[in-house]
Amino acid sequence: MNTLLQLAQSSYDYTYTTTTSSNLTPEQSSALAAGIIVFYIITFAVAYVLNGILLGRIFKKAGIASWIAWVPFYNVWKMLEIGGQPGFWAVLAILPIVNIVSVVYLLIAEYNIGLKLGKSSTFVLFAIFLPIVWLIWLAVDKSVWNNTLGAPSKAAEHTGAKPTA
C-alpha cells in the first residue's frame, strides 16, 4: 500500500506543450487557409458556369428554354423530365439514402437523353464515369433531338401541356 501511496503522491509535471508539424506562423496559416477557400470558390464557379453553358445547349436541342440550365434543382428537374423520369427526384436528392435512388433515376434519364440524341446505349458510361465528357459531347456535336427514341419525355414542352415557366 505504501508503494501505491508513493505513486499517487509523486510529483508529475502537468504543464502541456503543443507541437505542430508546420513551421508556419499563424498569419501564414490563415493566408494558406484563405487561399484554399478562394481556390475552391473559383473551381466551383467555373464548374457551375461550364455546366450551365453545356446543359443549356442540350436543353436547346431538346426544345427547352436554355435559361433553365442556370437554375439549381430546376435544371435537374427538367433533365429528369426530358429523360422520361419524374422530376421530383431532383428535390428528393437532398435527402440522405433517398439521394442514391435519385442518382439512379438521373442516370436512367441521361441514358434516355443519349438515345434521343442518337447515341448508342453504351454512351451512358460517359455519364457515369466521365460526366463532363458526356455533357461536352452532347452539347457540341451536331446531333438532333428525336423524342420518339428512349422513354417518352415528361416535360410539358414535349407533352403538349402548358409549360410552367
Buried (B, 14 or more C-beta within 10 A) or exposed (E): EEEEEEEEEEEEEEEEEEEEEEEEEEEEEEEEEEEEEEEEEEEEEEEEEBBBBBBBBBBBBBEBEBEBBBEEEBBBBBBBBBBBBEBEBBBEBEEEEEBEEBEEBBBBBBBBBBBBBBBEEEBBBBBEEEEEEBBBBBBEEEBEBEBEBBBEBBBBBBEEEEEEE
